[in-house]
Every structure is written in C-alpha cells, then in structure tokens.
C-alpha cells in the first residue's frame, strides 16, 4: 500500500487534500503533518512514497525541510504546493529536490488530479519494482 504524507498547517487545505487523495485513491494511506518537525517524524517512521507539502510552514523553512526529506528518503516523490507561483519559490523548490511544483491558486482541480494520477501510477510501479 502506498503512503502519502500531506504537510500543511492550514486545516482547511490539509483536509481538502486528504479528501481528494482518499476519494480518488482509496488504496493510498494518507498521513498528515501540521509542521516540519512532525513531518520529519512521519518521514522517519512511515517512509511515505509521496509527499505533498506547503513550502511555507510555521516552524521550519520549507526549503530546508525539503532538503532534509530528500536527504532522508531519496526515492520519495515530493510535490511542493505553493500559495504563490513566483520564480523564486519555484526555482528554489526544484533545485532543492522537489519533483513537482504546483501553484494552488493558478492550477485547476483537474490539473492537480491529473498530476496525482501520474505520480501514484509511477509510485506504484516503483514499489512493485523494489
């Protein structure tokens, strides 16, 4: 069973993502973290296949957290979800190990669903291959 870790301090956004993943991918276990410290514990304990993370978190710099997740779990697929699609955020996230960068405000629900479908197909293939 695949595991997805949602790292989001906004309750509404976190619940929306959780519902989206759970409804469309019932075979994917959804884990949650409200901050960077909790996220690192989940990465160590649960070893998620996919991480959906906000770049702006209350306790740790999102870029530093991204680097640390990548260091601890090189095979995890990391999707950065940002409130703002600025070149600085995008470039920093991708150069520090994010596989994908999505602007939550400029991406449609269908675009996000399409990306998640691709990611989960790939993650399942990698899990089967291991």
Secondary structure, 3 states (H helix, E strand, C coil): CEEEEEECCCHHHHHHHHHHHHHHCCCEEEEEECCHHHHHHHHHHHCCCEEEEECECCCCEHHHHHHHHHHHCCCCEEEEEECCCCHHHHHHHHHCCCCEEEECCCCCHHHHHHHHHHHHHHHHHHHHHC
